[in-house]
Amino acid sequence: MRIEVDFARCEGNGQCVIDAPDVFDLDEEDNLIVKSYEPPPEHWAQVEAAVRSCPKRALAIAADGAGAPDQVSP
């Protein structure tokens, strides 16, 4: 699993930080920080929740880090 971010869409709402604080953070200017683009399996459920809850749909998951992202249903 690899996290894909469309930084042009991201507005720094922080919902991903609430859902997956071990994977996402915001800097002092509300810019998204991805702590790990390939999080360990114990964080996958949190990342999937973050992808589903992103109000701007700026997050996606790619199965192997290449190709089209997997779809995560809302």
N, C-alpha and C positions, 0 to 999 in steps of 0.2 A: 504494500500500500504506500502510495506517495501522494502527498498533498499538493494540489495545484492551486495557485492564487492568481486571480485577475486583479492586480493592484489598481488598475484604472477604475474598477467598479467599487472597490473597498472604500467605505467611508469611515472606518474606525468606530463602528457602532459598539463593538466589544462583546457582542453576543457569543462569539466563538471563545473569547476569554472566559466567559462564565461557564460555557459547556465543557471546555477542555483547557483548563488553566496550566496544565503541564506541557501543553503543546503550543499555545498561543499567548501573546502578551501585546500590550500597546505601549508605545513610548510616551514621553511627556507631551508630544504633539498629536497623540491619538493615531499614530501610524502603526500598522500591524507589524508585529514581529513574530515570525514562525520559528519556534525554538528547535523543531525537528521536522523536516519535510518528509522523513520516513520514520514515523513514530513506532515504538515497539508495540506488539500485539495487545498489551494490556491497556493501551490508549485508543484502540481503534473504535470502540463503541462511543467514546467521548467525541472523537473526531467526526464520526458519522453524524452525531447529534449536532455538532457545530456546523457542518455542511448544510444540514436540513434547516437550521434556524437562522442562517445568514440572511438578513433582510434584502441584501443587494445581490444575492446569488454569486458572490465573488469567490467562493470556495468550491473545489471539486476534488474527487479522489481518482487517481489513476492506479490501476492494479499493479503495474510493474514499473511505474515511473516513466513510461513511454506510451505514446499513442493516445487514443481518445480516453478521456476520463470515464470511470464507471459512473453510472447514475445512482444517486442516493435519493430515494423517494421521500417527499416531504411528509 
